[in-house]
Amino acid sequence: MRGFGRVRFYGSFAHGGLVLAFGLAVGAIGSGCAHPIAFNAADTSWHYSVGAEKLGDAALVAVIDPATAAQSYTFRAWASGVANQWVVNYGEMLVQVADVELPQLVGLYERSTSFREPASGNPRLTLVLTVPSYVFEDYRAKLTLRAEAFGPGRKPIFSKDYSAMGESEAGMMVGLGALGQTSAVRQSSLDAFKAAFAAMRPDLLAALRGGAAR
């Protein structure tokens, strides 16, 4: 049957009830609500510390193009009501996490929607960020962060993928309804993004400290 898009269902049914459950699900899907999910821009309680030494003279431009920033992933879940549709705006999450993480590493930080180099600073680096893949399955977020770093004159420094997954949030998803589902997706996505950025951080700092970005 067509028309459901990228849908994943959680839960199990005895064989005798599967057909009935599927029929009810089809009816419910037609009248469900869409729940967009990103991090709360007005609440900084989710912000975190990287625990790394800040390079005060260094400059970094993070490039996240509009297509990447607009990316989303949609799914449904038995555990929190199959009528609901969950839209994870992981491109927006990437922007939000970059703006928390990267200013802690350099003294001069900017974000751009197109490629450009820092106007000042020593060393100077441009970091192009994308998310080639994101899924929410098995009660957790799984993603791949791609980072491409360039020094002055668009000199390539490194290009690498960093895959990560968030903690399982099954306890929040089962029995806690829409609010629990939203919180579960948001928390597991934050875990995954933090892990991916943490994996990238040594490469980024090495590029800044090693002289290739001068």
C-alpha positions in Angstrom: 0.0 0.0 0.0 1.4 3.3 -1.0 1.3 6.8 0.5 2.8 6.4 4.0 6.3 7.7 3.2 9.1 7.0 5.7 7.1 5.4 8.5 8.3 3.2 11.3 5.9 1.6 13.8 6.8 0.4 17.4 4.9 -2.3 19.2 3.6 -5.8 18.7 0.3 -7.6 18.1 -0.9 -11.2 18.2 -1.5 -12.5 14.7 -5.3 -12.5 15.1 -5.4 -8.8 15.9 -2.9 -7.6 13.3 -5.4 -7.0 10.5 -7.8 -5.1 12.8 -4.9 -3.1 14.2 -3.7 -2.2 10.7 -7.2 -1.1 9.7 -7.5 1.1 12.8 -4.1 2.5 12.1 -5.0 3.4 8.5 -8.0 5.3 9.7 -6.1 7.1 12.5 -3.3 8.2 10.2 -5.7 10.1 8.1 -6.7 12.3 11.1 -3.5 12.5 13.1 -1.4 15.5 14.1 2.1 16.5 13.0 4.6 17.3 15.8 7.7 19.2 14.6 10.7 18.6 16.9 13.8 20.7 17.3 15.7 22.1 20.4 14.0 24.9 22.3 15.6 28.1 21.2 14.2 30.1 24.2 15.5 27.6 26.8 19.2 27.2 27.2 19.0 24.4 29.7 20.0 21.9 27.0 23.2 23.8 26.2 26.4 22.0 27.2 30.1 22.6 27.9 32.7 21.0 25.6 35.4 21.2 28.3 38.1 22.1 25.8 40.6 25.0 25.8 39.3 27.9 23.7 41.7 29.2 21.0 41.1 32.9 21.6 42.8 34.2 18.4 41.3 31.6 16.1 38.5 32.3 13.7 35.9 29.8 12.3 33.1 30.1 9.8 30.6 27.2 10.0 28.8 26.8 6.7 25.3 25.2 6.8 23.5 25.7 3.5 19.7 26.3 3.4 19.0 22.8 2.0 20.8 21.2 4.9 19.2 23.4 7.5 15.7 22.5 6.1 16.2 18.7 6.3 13.7 16.7 8.3 12.8 13.0 9.1 9.2 11.9 9.6 7.9 8.8 11.4 5.0 7.3 13.4 5.1 5.2 16.5 2.6 2.7 18.0 3.9 3.4 21.5 2.8 7.0 21.5 -0.2 6.9 19.2 -0.1 5.9 15.6 -2.3 8.9 14.6 0.6 11.2 15.4 3.3 12.1 12.9 6.7 13.1 14.2 8.7 15.5 12.1 12.3 15.7 13.4 13.9 18.9 12.0 17.4 17.6 12.3 18.8 20.3 9.9 17.6 22.9 12.4 19.1 20.9 15.2 22.5 20.9 13.4 22.4 24.7 13.3 21.5 24.9 17.0 24.2 22.5 18.1 26.8 24.2 16.0 26.0 27.5 17.5 26.4 26.0 21.0 29.5 23.9 20.4 31.8 25.9 18.0 31.9 29.3 19.8 33.4 27.4 22.8 36.4 26.4 20.6 37.4 29.7 18.9 37.4 33.4 19.8 35.8 34.4 16.5 32.9 32.4 15.3 30.4 33.0 12.6 27.8 30.9 10.7 27.1 31.3 7.0 24.6 29.8 4.5 27.3 29.8 1.8 31.0 29.2 1.6 33.2 32.1 2.8 36.4 32.5 4.8 36.9 34.4 8.1 37.9 38.0 7.5 40.3 38.0 10.4 41.9 35.8 13.0 44.9 33.5 13.2 44.4 30.7 12.4 41.4 30.8 10.2 39.2 27.9 9.2 36.0 27.3 7.2 33.9 24.3 8.3 31.2 23.0 6.0 28.7 20.8 7.9 26.0 18.5 6.5 24.0 15.5 7.8 24.0 12.8 5.1 21.8 10.5 7.2 19.4 10.7 10.2 16.9 8.1 11.4 14.9 7.5 14.6 14.6 3.7 15.1 14.8 1.3 18.0 13.8 4.1 20.3 16.9 6.2 19.5 18.4 8.7 17.1 21.1 7.6 14.7 22.9 10.1 12.4 26.0 10.8 10.4 27.7 14.2 10.6 29.9 15.2 7.6 32.6 17.9 8.2 34.8 19.4 5.5 37.4 21.8 6.7 39.3 24.4 4.6 42.1 26.8 5.3 42.8 30.1 3.7 42.5 30.0 -0.1 40.0 27.1 0.2 42.9 24.8 1.0 41.4 21.3 2.0 42.4 20.2 5.4 40.2 17.3 6.2 36.9 15.7 5.1 35.4 13.1 7.3 32.1 11.4 8.4 31.2 11.0 12.1 28.5 8.5 12.9 26.8 8.5 16.3 23.6 7.4 18.1 21.7 8.7 21.0 20.7 6.8 24.2 17.6 4.6 24.0 14.5 6.5 25.2 12.1 3.5 25.3 11.0 4.3 28.8 9.8 7.8 27.7 8.1 6.6 24.6 6.0 3.8 26.1 2.9 4.9 27.9 3.8 8.7 28.2 2.0 9.8 25.0 2.8 12.7 22.7 4.8 14.7 25.3 7.0 11.7 26.2 7.6 11.0 22.5 8.6 14.5 21.8 11.0 14.6 24.8 12.4 11.2 23.8 13.2 12.2 20.3 14.7 15.5 21.3 16.9 14.0 24.0 18.2 11.1 21.9 18.9 13.5 19.0 20.8 15.8 21.3 22.9 12.8 22.6 23.7 11.8 19.0 24.7 15.3 17.9 26.8 15.8 20.9 28.6 12.5 20.3 29.2 13.3 16.6 30.6 16.7 17.4 32.7 15.2 20.2 34.2 12.8 17.7 34.9 15.7 15.2 36.4 18.0 17.9 39.9 16.5 18.0 40.3 16.8 14.2 39.0 20.3 14.2 41.3 21.4 17.0 44.3 19.6 15.5 43.7 21.5 12.2 43.6 24.8 14.1 46.6 24.1 16.2 48.7 22.4 13.5 49.3 25.4 11.3 47.3 24.2 8.2 44.7 26.8 8.8 47.1 29.7 8.7 
